[in-house]
Amino acid sequence: MPMVGLGLWKIPKEKCADTVFSAISAGYRLLDSACDYGNEVEVGHGIKKALDAGVVKREDLWVTSKLWNTYHRKEHAVQACKKTLADLGLEYLDLYLIHFPIHLKFVPFEVYILWYIYHTYTCVSVALSFSLSLSFSLSLSLSLVVHTRTCGLACAFACI
C-alpha cells in the first residue's frame, strides 16, 4: 500500500477525471474514494484513461472506497460494493472500508442523491467534524490492519 495518496473528496465531477489522470501520471498510486463523494464514475474515467494510455497497470494502483451508512446490512453492503466497482469500472478494490460506524436507515441507490443533498445541507458542523475525525481514526486503524486485494468488508475499533 502506498504511503501517500490522492483523496477524492470535494473534487468536482467536471474536474475529477482529469485530476485523477494527472495524479496517476505524476506518480500517485493510491486513490481514496467513497460512494458518498458522488464522483466515483468520474474517478473511474480518470483511472481508465491512465490504464488505456499505458501510464500504469491496474495491479500497480491501490484503490480504496468506502461503504456508506445506509448500506450496512449484508444484502445492501454487497450491492453497494458492486455499484462502487461498476462506477469505478474496476474488477476489484484493494481496500473497502466502513465510512462511519453509524448505521442509518437504508436509502435505495436511486434516491440516494436526494438524501445526500438533504443530509449535506442540514448537518450541524460540530457533528460533522466529530464524524470526520472518528472516520479518520477508524480508517487509520483499518488501513494498518487490513491489507487485501479483494472486495470485502473490514471493521475494527480504534481508541479515540
N, CA and C atoms as a LAMMPS dump frame, in Angstrom:
ITEM: TIMESTEP
0
ITEM: NUMBER OF ATOMS
480
ITEM: BOX BOUNDS ff ff ff
-5.0000000000000000e+02 5.0000000000000000e+02
-5.0000000000000000e+02 5.0000000000000000e+02
-5.0000000000000000e+02 5.0000000000000000e+02
ITEM: ATOMS id mol type element x y z
1 1 1 N 0.849 -1.179 0
2 1 2 C 0 0 0
3 1 3 C 0.894 1.241 0
4 2 1 N 0.691 2.127 -0.965
5 2 2 C 1.5 3.355 -0.999
6 2 3 C 1.288 4.211 0.246
7 3 1 N 2.3 4.945 0.635
8 3 2 C 2.239 5.779 1.837
9 3 3 C 1.503 7.098 1.603
10 4 1 N 1.454 7.572 0.368
11 4 2 C 0.808 8.844 0.039
12 4 3 C -0.211 8.585 -1.06
13 5 1 N -1.369 9.232 -0.943
14 5 2 C -2.392 9.026 -1.958
15 5 3 C -3.187 10.284 -2.225
16 6 1 N -4.053 10.179 -3.204
17 6 2 C -4.928 11.279 -3.582
18 6 3 C -6.299 11.056 -2.976
19 7 1 N -6.732 11.984 -2.119
20 7 2 C -8.077 11.964 -1.573
21 7 3 C -9.019 12.61 -2.563
22 8 1 N -10.139 11.967 -2.84
23 8 2 C -11.021 12.421 -3.907
24 8 3 C -12.271 13.146 -3.418
25 9 1 N -12.336 13.411 -2.121
26 9 2 C -13.476 14.138 -1.555
27 9 3 C -13.433 15.577 -2.034
28 10 1 N -14.571 16.106 -2.381
29 10 2 C -14.741 17.507 -2.778
30 10 3 C -14.148 17.848 -4.145
31 11 1 N -13.696 16.876 -4.907
32 11 2 C -13.23 17.18 -6.261
33 11 3 C -14.477 17.216 -7.149
34 12 1 N -14.749 18.367 -7.778
35 12 2 C -15.959 18.485 -8.61
36 12 3 C -15.952 17.472 -9.759
37 13 1 N -17.13 16.974 -10.09
38 13 2 C -17.258 15.967 -11.142
39 13 3 C -16.586 16.4 -12.434
40 14 1 N -16.773 17.656 -12.81
41 14 2 C -16.255 18.12 -14.1
42 14 3 C -14.725 18.167 -14.144
43 15 1 N -14.055 18.124 -12.988
44 15 2 C -12.597 18.158 -12.948
45 15 3 C -11.993 16.823 -12.498
46 16 1 N -12.831 15.921 -12.043
47 16 2 C -12.351 14.716 -11.37
48 16 3 C -11.553 13.781 -12.279
49 17 1 N -12.059 13.454 -13.453
50 17 2 C -11.354 12.507 -14.332
51 17 3 C -9.972 13.034 -14.693
52 18 1 N -9.887 14.303 -15.047
53 18 2 C -8.587 14.888 -15.398
54 18 3 C -7.656 14.952 -14.189
55 19 1 N -8.217 15.235 -13.015
56 19 2 C -7.409 15.289 -11.795
57 19 3 C -6.816 13.914 -11.492
58 20 1 N -7.638 12.879 -11.604
59 20 2 C -7.17 11.511 -11.341
60 20 3 C -6.099 11.117 -12.361
61 21 1 N -6.348 11.391 -13.635
62 21 2 C -5.365 11.069 -14.671
63 21 3 C -4.048 11.808 -14.418
64 22 1 N -4.126 13.089 -14.1
65 22 2 C -2.912 13.88 -13.833
66 22 3 C -2.161 13.353 -12.625
67 23 1 N -2.895 12.973 -11.58
68 23 2 C -2.262 12.452 -10.366
69 23 3 C -1.546 11.131 -10.652
70 24 1 N -2.207 10.251 -11.388
71 24 2 C -1.576 8.976 -11.732
72 24 3 C -0.349 9.225 -12.608
73 25 1 N -0.476 10.137 -13.548
74 25 2 C 0.659 10.477 -14.425
75 25 3 C 1.827 11.061 -13.638
76 26 1 N 1.501 11.768 -12.549
77 26 2 C 2.545 12.375 -11.709
78 26 3 C 3.158 11.381 -10.727
79 27 1 N 2.604 10.169 -10.651
80 27 2 C 3.189 9.15 -9.79
81 27 3 C 2.331 8.68 -8.634
82 28 1 N 1.167 9.287 -8.413
83 28 2 C 0.282 8.8 -7.35
84 28 3 C -0.199 7.409 -7.706
85 29 1 N -0.215 6.519 -6.714
86 29 2 C -0.682 5.16 -6.94
87 29 3 C -1.802 4.764 -5.995
88 30 1 N -2.088 5.579 -4.988
89 30 2 C -3.19 5.318 -4.06
90 30 3 C -4.287 6.339 -4.319
91 31 1 N -5.496 5.849 -4.542
92 31 2 C -6.659 6.708 -4.74
93 31 3 C -7.668 6.393 -3.643
94 32 1 N -8.092 7.43 -2.922
95 32 2 C -9.029 7.276 -1.801
96 32 3 C -10.384 7.834 -2.205
97 33 1 N -11.336 6.937 -2.439
98 33 2 C -12.651 7.298 -2.937
99 33 3 C -13.731 6.836 -1.97
100 34 1 N -14.971 7.217 -2.269
101 34 2 C -16.127 6.762 -1.498
102 34 3 C -17.381 7.039 -2.309
103 35 1 N -18.369 6.159 -2.188
104 35 2 C -19.617 6.398 -2.914
105 35 3 C -20.246 7.715 -2.474
106 36 1 N -20.064 8.093 -1.237
107 36 2 C -20.655 9.319 -0.702
108 36 3 C -20.067 10.582 -1.333
109 37 1 N -18.898 10.489 -1.95
110 37 2 C -18.286 11.665 -2.571
111 37 3 C -19.01 12.066 -3.853
112 38 1 N -19.765 11.138 -4.436
113 38 2 C -20.57 11.451 -5.603
114 38 3 C -19.795 11.578 -6.902
115 39 1 N -18.532 11.128 -6.924
116 39 2 C -17.724 11.295 -8.138
117 39 3 C -17.005 10.011 -8.564
118 40 1 N -17.496 8.858 -8.112
119 40 2 C -16.78 7.615 -8.437
120 40 3 C -16.825 7.269 -9.927
121 41 1 N -17.874 7.646 -10.629
122 41 2 C -17.914 7.405 -12.077
123 41 3 C -16.777 8.177 -12.746
124 42 1 N -16.615 9.424 -12.36
125 42 2 C -15.56 10.263 -12.926
126 42 3 C -14.171 9.789 -12.509
127 43 1 N -14.038 9.317 -11.282
128 43 2 C -12.769 8.717 -10.841
129 43 3 C -12.436 7.542 -11.76
130 44 1 N -13.435 6.719 -12.04
131 44 2 C -13.248 5.585 -12.938
132 44 3 C -12.8 5.995 -14.327
133 45 1 N -13.355 7.106 -14.823
134 45 2 C -12.939 7.601 -16.148
135 45 3 C -11.46 7.992 -16.128
136 46 1 N -11.024 8.626 -15.043
137 46 2 C -9.613 9.01 -14.923
138 46 3 C -8.698 7.803 -14.843
139 47 1 N -9.116 6.792 -14.087
140 47 2 C -8.333 5.549 -13.986
141 47 3 C -8.247 4.887 -15.355
142 48 1 N -9.393 4.772 -16.033
143 48 2 C -9.416 4.133 -17.355
144 48 3 C -8.514 4.864 -18.341
145 49 1 N -8.545 6.176 -18.311
146 49 2 C -7.697 6.959 -19.214
147 49 3 C -6.217 6.648 -18.967
148 50 1 N -5.837 6.552 -17.683
149 50 2 C -4.441 6.245 -17.346
150 50 3 C -4.075 4.817 -17.751
151 51 1 N -4.987 3.884 -17.554
152 51 2 C -4.731 2.493 -17.949
153 51 3 C -4.621 2.382 -19.465
154 52 1 N -5.56 3.007 -20.178
155 52 2 C -5.562 2.947 -21.641
156 52 3 C -4.33 3.612 -22.251
157 53 1 N -3.829 4.654 -21.589
158 53 2 C -2.652 5.36 -22.086
159 53 3 C -1.352 4.638 -21.727
160 54 1 N -1.447 3.57 -20.948
161 54 2 C -0.259 2.815 -20.556
162 54 3 C 0.576 3.493 -19.485
163 55 1 N -0.027 4.454 -18.795
164 55 2 C 0.69 5.164 -17.723
165 55 3 C 0.961 4.226 -16.552
166 56 1 N 0.021 3.316 -16.306
167 56 2 C 0.1 2.42 -15.158
168 56 3 C -0.7 1.158 -15.459
169 57 1 N -0.389 0.078 -14.75
170 57 2 C -1.196 -1.141 -14.821
171 57 3 C -2.088 -1.18 -13.589
172 58 1 N -3.228 -1.828 -13.692
173 58 2 C -4.172 -1.869 -12.565
174 58 3 C -3.518 -2.392 -11.301
175 59 1 N -2.696 -3.421 -11.423
176 59 2 C -2.09 -4.013 -10.223
177 59 3 C -1.112 -3.078 -9.522
178 60 1 N -0.742 -1.985 -10.172
179 60 2 C 0.152 -1.009 -9.548
180 60 3 C -0.601 0.092 -8.809
181 61 1 N -1.926 0.1 -8.936
182 61 2 C -2.749 1.088 -8.222
183 61 3 C -3.321 0.472 -6.952
184 62 1 N -3.529 1.305 -5.946
185 62 2 C -4.221 0.905 -4.727
186 62 3 C -5.472 1.773 -4.642
187 63 1 N -6.62 1.147 -4.868
188 63 2 C -7.879 1.893 -4.877
189 63 3 C -8.694 1.516 -3.643
190 64 1 N -9 2.534 -2.857
191 64 2 C -9.808 2.377 -1.654
192 64 3 C -11.156 3.044 -1.885
193 65 1 N -12.213 2.407 -1.412
194 65 2 C -13.525 3.047 -1.384
195 65 3 C -14.164 2.73 -0.04
196 66 1 N -15.332 3.326 0.176
197 66 2 C -15.958 3.209 1.487
198 66 3 C -17.453 2.933 1.381
199 67 1 N -17.923 2.118 2.304
200 67 2 C -19.335 1.771 2.419
201 67 3 C -20.056 2.857 3.205
202 68 1 N -21.117 3.404 2.632
203 68 2 C -21.857 4.468 3.304
204 68 3 C -22.803 3.908 4.369
205 69 1 N -23.226 4.764 5.285
206 69 2 C -24.011 4.394 6.473
207 69 3 C -25.338 3.716 6.169
208 70 1 N -25.939 4.024 5.037
209 70 2 C -27.253 3.46 4.731
210 70 3 C -27.162 2.056 4.14
211 71 1 N -25.954 1.541 3.961
212 71 2 C -25.776 0.246 3.306
213 71 3 C -25.074 -0.781 4.191
214 72 1 N -25.217 -0.7 5.492
215 72 2 C -24.503 -1.602 6.399
216 72 3 C -25.057 -3.023 6.437
217 73 1 N -26.317 -3.206 6.104
218 73 2 C -26.861 -4.572 6.125
219 73 3 C -26.158 -5.409 5.062
220 74 1 N -26.026 -6.708 5.344
221 74 2 C -25.266 -7.591 4.456
222 74 3 C -25.724 -7.485 2.999
223 75 1 N -27.037 -7.578 2.776
224 75 2 C -27.53 -7.551 1.395
225 75 3 C -27.303 -6.19 0.719
226 76 1 N -27.31 -5.128 1.505
227 76 2 C -27.066 -3.8 0.942
228 76 3 C -25.569 -3.56 0.73
229 77 1 N -24.749 -4.097 1.61
230 77 2 C -23.298 -3.909 1.501
231 77 3 C -22.769 -4.543 0.218
232 78 1 N -23.252 -5.716 -0.108
233 78 2 C -22.817 -6.383 -1.337
234 78 3 C -23.249 -5.571 -2.555
235 79 1 N -24.501 -5.098 -2.557
236 79 2 C -24.995 -4.27 -3.665
237 79 3 C -24.173 -2.987 -3.784
238 80 1 N -23.89 -2.357 -2.648
239 80 2 C -23.13 -1.1 -2.652
240 80 3 C -21.717 -1.32 -3.199
241 81 1 N -21.093 -2.419 -2.804
242 81 2 C -19.751 -2.717 -3.291
243 81 3 C -19.776 -2.95 -4.801
244 82 1 N -20.764 -3.694 -5.267
245 82 2 C -20.887 -3.946 -6.711
246 82 3 C -21.128 -2.649 -7.471
247 83 1 N -21.932 -1.746 -6.912
248 83 2 C -22.185 -0.457 -7.553
249 83 3 C -20.901 0.37 -7.608
250 84 1 N -20.151 0.383 -6.518
251 84 2 C -18.876 1.095 -6.497
252 84 3 C -17.935 0.54 -7.561
253 85 1 N -17.835 -0.778 -7.655
254 85 2 C -16.974 -1.387 -8.666
255 85 3 C -17.427 -1 -10.073
256 86 1 N -18.738 -1.027 -10.315
257 86 2 C -19.261 -0.64 -11.634
258 86 3 C -18.983 0.833 -11.914
259 87 1 N -19.206 1.692 -10.915
260 87 2 C -18.964 3.127 -11.096
261 87 3 C -17.486 3.409 -11.393
262 88 1 N -16.606 2.715 -10.699
263 88 2 C -15.167 2.905 -10.899
264 88 3 C -14.654 2.181 -12.147
265 89 1 N -15.458 1.254 -12.666
266 89 2 C -15.019 0.47 -13.825
267 89 3 C -13.928 -0.509 -13.483
268 90 1 N -13.954 -1.023 -12.255
269 90 2 C -12.905 -1.934 -11.783
270 90 3 C -13.477 -3.311 -11.476
271 91 1 N -12.598 -4.301 -11.46
272 91 2 C -12.99 -5.661 -11.097
273 91 3 C -12.815 -5.931 -9.614
274 92 1 N -11.962 -5.148 -8.962
275 92 2 C -11.746 -5.343 -7.534
276 92 3 C -11.294 -4.032 -6.898
277 93 1 N -11.472 -3.953 -5.586
278 93 2 C -10.94 -2.858 -4.771
279 93 3 C -9.791 -3.414 -3.953
280 94 1 N -8.845 -2.575 -3.649
281 94 2 C -7.748 -3.009 -2.797
282 94 3 C -8.123 -2.919 -1.328
283 95 1 N -9.012 -1.988 -1.01
284 95 2 C -9.472 -1.828 0.369
285 95 3 C -10.862 -1.231 0.346
286 96 1 N -11.786 -1.831 1.089
287 96 2 C -13.166 -1.355 1.18
288 96 3 C -13.467 -1.135 2.658
289 97 1 N -13.622 0.117 3.029
290 97 2 C -13.805 0.483 4.432
291 97 3 C -15.253 0.812 4.753
292 98 1 N -15.625 0.681 6.009
293 98 2 C -16.888 1.22 6.504
294 98 3 C -16.622 2.694 6.775
295 99 1 N -17.322 3.578 6.042
296 99 2 C -17.028 5.007 6.107
297 99 3 C -17.191 5.56 7.525
298 100 1 N -18.325 5.298 8.14
299 100 2 C -18.577 5.678 9.538
300 100 3 C -19.21 4.477 10.223
301 101 1 N -18.906 4.245 11.483
302 101 2 C -19.508 3.094 12.177
303 101 3 C -20.9 3.435 12.716
304 102 1 N -21.684 4.14 11.902
305 102 2 C -23.027 4.563 12.297
306 102 3 C -23.994 4.049 11.245
307 103 1 N -24.916 3.187 11.639
308 103 2 C -25.881 2.637 10.693
309 103 3 C -27.063 3.591 10.57
310 104 1 N -27.451 3.892 9.348
311 104 2 C -28.639 4.703 9.082
312 104 3 C -29.635 3.869 8.298
313 105 1 N -30.883 4.316 8.287
314 105 2 C -31.931 3.628 7.542
315 105 3 C -31.536 3.51 6.074
316 106 1 N -31.827 2.344 5.483
317 106 2 C -31.485 2.099 4.079
318 106 3 C -32.179 3.106 3.171
319 107 1 N -31.412 3.626 2.232
320 107 2 C -31.933 4.508 1.193
321 107 3 C -31.564 3.867 -0.138
322 108 1 N -32.561 3.539 -0.983
323 108 2 C -32.242 2.921 -2.274
324 108 3 C -31.284 3.795 -3.088
325 109 1 N -30.451 3.154 -3.89
326 109 2 C -29.449 3.869 -4.673
327 109 3 C -30.079 4.946 -5.542
328 110 1 N -31.293 4.675 -6.068
329 110 2 C -31.937 5.615 -6.981
330 110 3 C -32.293 6.935 -6.301
331 111 1 N -32.604 6.904 -5.02
332 111 2 C -32.999 8.139 -4.33
333 111 3 C -31.907 8.653 -3.41
334 112 1 N -30.748 8.006 -3.439
335 112 2 C -29.661 8.404 -2.549
336 112 3 C -29.249 9.855 -2.761
337 113 1 N -29.222 10.314 -3.997
338 113 2 C -28.759 11.677 -4.268
339 113 3 C -29.662 12.696 -3.576
340 114 1 N -30.957 12.454 -3.524
341 114 2 C -31.868 13.364 -2.826
342 114 3 C -31.572 13.354 -1.331
343 115 1 N -31.333 12.159 -0.779
344 115 2 C -30.988 12.052 0.633
345 115 3 C -29.671 12.768 0.896
346 116 1 N -28.71 12.593 -0.003
347 116 2 C -27.395 13.21 0.161
348 116 3 C -27.506 14.732 0.206
349 117 1 N -28.283 15.298 -0.696
350 117 2 C -28.456 16.756 -0.718
351 117 3 C -29.083 17.223 0.59
352 118 1 N -30.122 16.538 1.036
353 118 2 C -30.765 16.903 2.292
354 118 3 C -29.776 16.802 3.45
355 119 1 N -29.058 15.673 3.519
356 119 2 C -28.109 15.428 4.608
357 119 3 C -26.978 16.459 4.609
358 120 1 N -26.468 16.771 3.441
359 120 2 C -25.346 17.699 3.323
360 120 3 C -25.706 19.079 3.842
361 121 1 N -26.901 19.53 3.541
362 121 2 C -27.265 20.898 3.884
363 121 3 C -27.998 21.029 5.212
364 122 1 N -28.172 19.931 5.939
365 122 2 C -28.818 20.016 7.245
366 122 3 C -27.925 19.538 8.379
367 123 1 N -26.689 19.145 8.084
368 123 2 C -25.765 18.679 9.122
369 123 3 C -25.319 19.838 10.009
370 124 1 N -25.152 19.544 11.268
371 124 2 C -24.561 20.511 12.182
372 124 3 C -23.053 20.351 12.069
373 125 1 N -22.333 21.457 11.925
374 125 2 C -20.9 21.375 11.658
375 125 3 C -20.143 20.655 12.771
376 126 1 N -20.577 20.798 14.013
377 126 2 C -19.888 20.119 15.117
378 126 3 C -19.997 18.611 14.949
379 127 1 N -21.179 18.131 14.607
380 127 2 C -21.373 16.693 14.421
381 127 3 C -20.55 16.205 13.24
382 128 1 N -20.504 16.998 12.178
383 128 2 C -19.737 16.605 11.01
384 128 3 C -18.254 16.526 11.352
385 129 1 N -17.749 17.499 12.085
386 129 2 C -16.34 17.484 12.47
387 129 3 C -16.024 16.249 13.312
388 130 1 N -16.9 15.909 14.237
389 130 2 C -16.694 14.73 15.069
390 130 3 C -16.677 13.478 14.211
391 131 1 N -17.645 13.375 13.288
392 131 2 C -17.718 12.198 12.436
393 131 3 C -16.471 12.048 11.584
394 132 1 N -15.976 13.153 11.055
395 132 2 C -14.793 13.072 10.211
396 132 3 C -13.57 12.626 11.001
397 133 1 N -13.412 13.135 12.214
398 133 2 C -12.253 12.719 12.999
399 133 3 C -12.386 11.261 13.415
400 134 1 N -13.598 10.826 13.723
401 134 2 C -13.835 9.431 14.073
402 134 3 C -13.521 8.547 12.873
403 135 1 N -13.985 8.957 11.697
404 135 2 C -13.727 8.191 10.486
405 135 3 C -12.229 8.083 10.227
406 136 1 N -11.496 9.172 10.43
407 136 2 C -10.055 9.14 10.196
408 136 3 C -9.38 8.144 11.127
409 137 1 N -9.75 8.169 12.405
410 137 2 C -9.144 7.231 13.358
411 137 3 C -9.425 5.791 12.966
412 138 1 N -10.683 5.521 12.593
413 138 2 C -11.032 4.166 12.198
414 138 3 C -10.337 3.786 10.892
415 139 1 N -10.297 4.723 9.945
416 139 2 C -9.645 4.441 8.667
417 139 3 C -8.171 4.14 8.873
418 140 1 N -7.523 4.923 9.729
419 140 2 C -6.111 4.695 10.014
420 140 3 C -5.931 3.309 10.625
421 141 1 N -6.775 2.975 11.589
422 141 2 C -6.705 1.677 12.234
423 141 3 C -6.923 0.566 11.217
424 142 1 N -7.953 0.725 10.373
425 142 2 C -8.253 -0.3 9.384
426 142 3 C -7.144 -0.444 8.362
427 143 1 N -6.575 0.681 7.935
428 143 2 C -5.535 0.591 6.914
429 143 3 C -4.295 -0.109 7.456
430 144 1 N -4.084 -0.054 8.762
431 144 2 C -2.942 -0.74 9.362
432 144 3 C -3.209 -2.226 9.552
433 145 1 N -4.5 -2.586 9.688
434 145 2 C -4.861 -3.963 9.987
435 145 3 C -5.195 -4.768 8.731
436 146 1 N -5.868 -4.148 7.761
437 146 2 C -6.401 -4.884 6.622
438 146 3 C -5.629 -4.527 5.355
439 147 1 N -4.954 -5.496 4.777
440 147 2 C -4.259 -5.321 3.503
441 147 3 C -4.725 -6.447 2.604
442 148 1 N -5.638 -6.108 1.701
443 148 2 C -6.182 -7.152 0.839
444 148 3 C -6.445 -6.595 -0.542
445 149 1 N -6.356 -7.427 -1.535
446 149 2 C -6.711 -7.035 -2.895
447 149 3 C -8.003 -7.734 -3.29
448 150 1 N -8.889 -7.909 -2.341
449 150 2 C -10.194 -8.485 -2.628
450 150 3 C -11.258 -7.547 -2.108
451 151 1 N -12.449 -7.696 -2.653
452 151 2 C -13.554 -6.867 -2.212
453 151 3 C -14.165 -7.526 -0.986
454 152 1 N -14.041 -6.904 0.146
455 152 2 C -14.602 -7.44 1.373
456 152 3 C -14.877 -6.308 2.322
457 153 1 N -15.439 -6.613 3.448
458 153 2 C -15.719 -5.6 4.447
459 153 3 C -14.77 -5.783 5.61
460 154 1 N -14.317 -4.663 6.14
461 154 2 C -13.416 -4.706 7.279
462 154 3 C -13.954 -3.794 8.346
463 155 1 N -13.875 -4.208 9.58
464 155 2 C -14.304 -3.35 10.664
465 155 3 C -13.369 -3.566 11.843
466 156 1 N -12.897 -2.479 12.389
467 156 2 C -12.04 -2.536 13.57
468 156 3 C -12.373 -1.331 14.426
469 157 1 N -12.03 -1.387 15.675
470 157 2 C -12.3 -0.266 16.562
471 157 3 C -10.993 0.372 16.993
472 158 1 N -10.988 1.697 17.009
473 158 2 C -9.785 2.428 17.423
474 158 3 C -10.075 3.125 18.739
475 159 1 N -9.079 3.251 19.554
476 159 2 C -9.214 4.021 20.795
477 159 3 C -9.157 5.501 20.42
478 160 1 N -10.194 6.204 20.749
479 160 2 C -10.269 7.622 20.385
480 160 3 C -10.265 8.472 21.641
